[in-house]
Amino acid sequence: MISIKIILLKFIKFGIVGASGMVVDFSLTYLFKEIFKIQKYIANGIGFTVAATTNFFLNRIWTFESNDPEMTIQYLKFFFISFIGLGINTLFLYILVSKYGKKFYLSKLVAIMVVMLWNFTANLIFTFK
């Protein structure tokens, strides 16, 4: 059984990695949406996917200190969880922007925070157990 102190430390590290992923996510979403004029939900998917990939490597090495030789399987698990997170992210964006008229990037920030809780818990239990 893992202690609360270790889980809290991992969550803090996960949050730091997530913050770097948020920079990647927002930057690429902005680039594709505003510069390349790609539809906002597709741009969101691109930013989210690239951020999830970079987050996998940082979390594997630093947060969860994994030495599992099955890195490809681990990545697929991580990406599967992230893909579910993308669905949660997009759903929150759709509801907040389309149904409640909230600003896109503020809604994206709220969605990222919700998805962070899902991603951490699922990866702790499933990917890096």
TAFEN-V376936 format. One record per backbone hydrogen bond with DSSP energy under -1.0 kcal/mol. CO is the residue of the C=O (numbers start at 0). NH is the residue of the N-H. Records with the same first field share a line. If there is no record, write none. Layout:
CO: NH, NH
This chain:
2: 6
3: 7
4: 8
5: 9
6: 10
7: 11
8: 12
9: 13
10: 14
11: 15
12: 16
13: 17
14: 18
15: 19
16: 20
17: 21
18: 22
19: 23
20: 24
21: 25
22: 26
23: 27
24: 28
25: 29
26: 30
27: 31
28: 32
29: 33
30: 34, 35
31: 37
38: 42
39: 43
40: 44
41: 45
42: 46
43: 47
44: 48
45: 49
46: 50
47: 51
48: 52
49: 53
50: 54
51: 55
52: 56
53: 57
54: 58
55: 59
56: 60
57: 61
58: 63
59: 65
68: 70
69: 73
70: 74
71: 75
72: 76
73: 77
74: 78
75: 79
76: 80
77: 81
78: 82
79: 83
80: 84
81: 85
82: 86
83: 87
84: 88
85: 89
86: 90
87: 91
88: 92
89: 93
90: 94
91: 95
92: 96
93: 97
94: 98, 99
95: 101
102: 106
103: 107
104: 108
105: 109
106: 110
107: 111
108: 112
109: 113
110: 114
111: 115
112: 116
113: 117
114: 118
115: 119
116: 120
117: 121
118: 122
119: 123
120: 124
121: 125
122: 127
